[in-house]
Amino acid sequence: MATIGYCVKCKAKQEMKDEEKVTLKNGKPATKGTCTVCGTKMFKIGG
């Protein structure tokens, strides 16, 4: 499952690896992972 998110370091949309589904404090779903290009942590709000 390749999730696309915005990498702040690359300044472009990249694929995430090691994705993990999380729930925010307000109950909304989110996904966190790492950038496949530079290894920076990424975060995407929404299912």
Residue pairs with C-beta under 8 A, 6 or more apart in sequence:
1 19
2 15
2 16
3 15
3 16
3 19
3 31
3 33
3 44
4 13
4 14
4 15
4 16
5 13
5 14
5 16
5 31
5 33
5 42
5 43
5 44
6 12
6 13
6 14
6 42
6 44
7 13
7 14
7 35
7 37
7 38
7 40
7 42
8 40
9 35
9 38
9 40
10 35
10 37
10 38
10 40
14 35
14 36
14 37
14 42
15 36
16 31
16 33
16 34
16 35
16 36
16 42
16 44
17 33
17 34
17 35
17 36
18 33
18 34
19 31
19 32
19 33
20 31
20 32
20 33
21 29
21 30
21 31
22 29
22 30
22 31
22 32
23 29
23 30
24 30
24 45
28 45
28 46
29 46
29 47
30 43
30 44
30 45
30 46
31 43
31 44
31 46
32 41
32 42
32 43
32 44
33 41
33 42
34 40
34 41
34 42
35 41
35 42
